[in-house]
Amino acid sequence: MVTRYINFDGQIIAADTPIVSIESRALRYGDGLFETMLWRDGQIRFLDFHADRLQRGMKLLQFEEYTTFDSFFIKSRAEELIRKNNMVGQQVRVRFIVFRSGAGLYAPDNNKAMYSMEVVRIPPSLRDKKVGLIVDVFSDFKKPYSDLSHLKSNNALVYIMAGLFKKKFAYDEVLILNQEGYLCEALNSNVFVFYDKVLYTPALTEGCVEGVMRRVVMDMAADEGYPVVEAQISPEIMKQADEIFCTNAVQGVQWVMGYKQKRYFNKISRVLQDKLESWNYEED
């Protein structure tokens, strides 16, 4: 059996090595943030955007020395780990987690950061790109919004419940609502809706994560003549929309084919995905 390795706070260790203390704030409170990134052609795609988001989140959560976790730090650790796991030349998902060290109840003993990193090879997609996602709306639990909602937080109970719903009914993706019942995001993606010749996405004030690919797609769409309106969006729009697609840093742009009996086009999403595939990563 091939040993898989992770980086735990600067040490390269076997992935099955016990590392969590009962006092870990990551275990007790989910006290931290994470970034999921795509390694491709020797680069992390849109690395500067990931590092910027991570540092801004750490600053908001009052971590010390958050500027340490810059693009150079993340890339160098990823390269080291990819070599150790014999994944050079492959497409790899990089998951980088930072969490507050030390103990303490809700109030931490200190604000120093620890981190972990894991890399996983991404197999060729089994999904035909000509076949879009089948989705539904998850409404059993809604995501509350605040000034913390846009963070890629280790707190994930709403997403777990949405994931159970997705798995139970075998959907490709599910859309999550905010506390007021408006569209927020998908399970692991941001969402865009093309309706009445306007491209919409939920505003950050609606509680969605400030996605890296959301940021990239908004710029690309504007370049293609589709400026994006950030808005409060009723889920009822899904019954009339011309096109819906989801975006995240690893999978890029994924078009939604169907919601209940409704079927959608994939004109804009196809243009954006093609543009993304031809991106010069050395210019990131």
N, C-alpha and C positions, 0 to 999 in steps of 0.2 A: 504494500500500500504506500502510495506516494505521500510524503509529509507535506502539509500545507503550512506556510509560515505567515505570521502577522507581525506588525510592529506595535509593541505596547510601551508607550512613553519612552521611545528611543532604543528599546531592546528588541532584536529580532528573535522571536521565540516560536515554537510549534503552536499551531492554532488550538490544539487541545490542551494546552497548559492552563491549569487553574490560575486565574488572575484577579478575581473579584473578592474583595473583603466585604464582610457583612456591614461595614460602616461606609461603604462606597456610596457617594452621593448620586452617582449615575444609577446605581441599583435602587436606592431608596426613593429618590425624587425625580429621576430623569433630568438631573441638573446639568444640562449641557446642550450642545448643538452638533449638527453633522452636515457634511457635504457628500453627495454622491456624484462622482465625476466619470467622464469617459476618457480613457487612455486610448489613443489611436495614432498610428504612424509616429510613434516616439514622442507624442505630446499629450498633455491633458487639454481637451477641448475647452476653450474659454476659461482657462485657468485664472486669469486676472479677475474675471467677474466672480468666480467662486471665492477666491481669497478675499476680495473686497467685501462680499456679503458676509463671510465668516467673521472677519475682523469687526465689521459694524455690529454684528450680532453679539460678539463677545464684549465689545465696548458697552453696549446697552445693558448687558447682564453683569457688568462691573468686574469682568475678569482682569487680572493683572497681566501686564506684558503681552497684550493681545497682538501687538504689532509683530511679535516673533513669528506668527503663523502667516507668513506672506507666501507669494507664489514660489519663490526659490525654495523655501522650507518644504512646502507640500510636494513640489515636483521632485526634489532630491530624495525625499523619503519614498515616494512612489517608485522612482527608478530603482532604488536599492531593493525594494520589496519585490518588484516585478522580476528583477534578475534572480533573486533568491528562489522565487517560485517557478523559474524557467518559463516565463511568459513573454519573453522579448519577441517582438514582431507580431503579437496578437492584440486583438481588441480586448480591453480589460475594464471592468467596473472597479473604480477606486472608491472605497467608503472611508471617510476620515471623520473621526468623532473627537470632540473636545469636551471635557467635563471637569467640574470643580473638584479639586483634591481635598483630602482631609475629611474630618467628621463634622459634627454639629447637627442639631435638629434642623428646623427650617432655616435658621440663621447659620450660615457656614462659619467654620473656624477660621478659614482664610479664603482668598479669592484666586489662588494659584491654579493654573490649568494643567491637566494631564491630557494625554491623547492616545488614541489607538488608530491603526490603519489596517485595512484588509483589502486584498485584491482578488478578484474573481474573473476568470476568463469568460467572455461573452460568446456563447456558441452562435453559429449562423441562425438567423431567425427562421422558424418553421412557418411563420405566417406569410402568405403571399401578399406582397404590398398592394396588389390589386383588390384585396379584400379588406375592408375597413373593420373597425371595432363595433361590436354590439354592446350598447350601454343601457343603464337604467339609473334612476335617481334614488339615492339612499336617503331616507327621511326619518329613520327611527331615532337617530341621534344627530343633533345639529352642532356645528362648530361655533363656539362663542368667539366674538372678535374683540380685540383690544389692540394696544400698541405692541403687543407681543405676538400677535397672530401671524405676522408675516415671516417670523423666524422659522428656520429648519430645526425645530426643537426635538429633543429626545422624548418629549411627552407625546404620546401617539394613540391614546385610547379611542378617540373618535375614528381614526384611520383603521385601527384594529377591528372595530365593530363593522365598519364599512367593508373591510376585507373579508370578514366572515360572511357578510351578505353577498358579496361578489362571488365567493367560492360556492356558497350554497346554491345559487341560481345559475352558476357557470357563465356569468357575464365576462366580457373582455375588460370592461372598465365600469366604474360607477362614479356618479357625480355627487358631491357632498354639498349640502345646503348650509348657510350660516344661521345664526340664531333667529333671524327674522324671516327665514324661509326663502332667501334669495340664493341664486347660484354662487358658490364659493370657489370650488376647484374640483378636480378629479382625485381619485384615491392617491395617485403618486404623480400627478401632473397638474399643470394649469390648463384652463379651457378657453377656447375662442369660439365665438358664434358669429356667423355671417348671416345677416338678416336685413332685408330691404336695402340692399346695396351698401350696408355699413358693417364693418368688422368690429365686434365688441369683445371685451374680456372683463371679468369682474375686477373692480378697482381694489387696490390694497386695503382700503377702508372697509371692504366687504369681508375681510378675514382671510383672504387667500395668502399662500406662501409667495414671497417675492422670488419667483423662479428665475434662474439664470437663463433658461431657454425662453421663458416668457419675455425677458428683456431683449434677447437676440431676435426673436420672431417679430416683436413690435417694430424694431428697426428695419428688418428685412421686408415686412409687409408694407411699411411706408415707402421704401425704395421701389416697390412694385406697384405703387399707386393705391394701396389699401391702408390708409392711416387708421390706427386703432383707437377706438373710443373706450376708455376705462369707465365702467358704469355699474349701477345696481341693476341686476338682470333677473327677471322673474323666470322660474323654470318653465312657465307656460310658453316661452319663446321657442322651446324645443319642438313644439308642434307645428310651427310655421317657418322655422329657420331653413335657409337654403343649404348651409354647410356648418358642420361643427368639427373641430379637431382639438386634440390634446397635445401638450408639449412638455417634455422634460429633458434633462441634460444628457441622459444616456440614450434614449430612443428617438430623440429629435422631435419630429412632427408626425403624429398618428391621426389619420382621418377617421371620423366616426361614420360608419355606414348606416347604422340603424338605431332607433329608439322606439320601442313598441312597434307599431305598424308604420312609423315614419321612416323614410329613407332619404339620404342626403347625397349631394354631389361632393366631389373631391377636387375641384378645380384649383382653389387657392392653396389648399394644403399640399397638393402635388407640386405646385410651383415652388413653395417654400421648402419642401423637403429636397427637391432637386437642387435648389440654391444652397442649402445646407450641406448636401453631399459634396458639392464642388468647392466648399470653403477652403481657403488657404490657411491652414492652422498655424503656420509659422508667423502669420500676422496677428494672431490673438494677442 
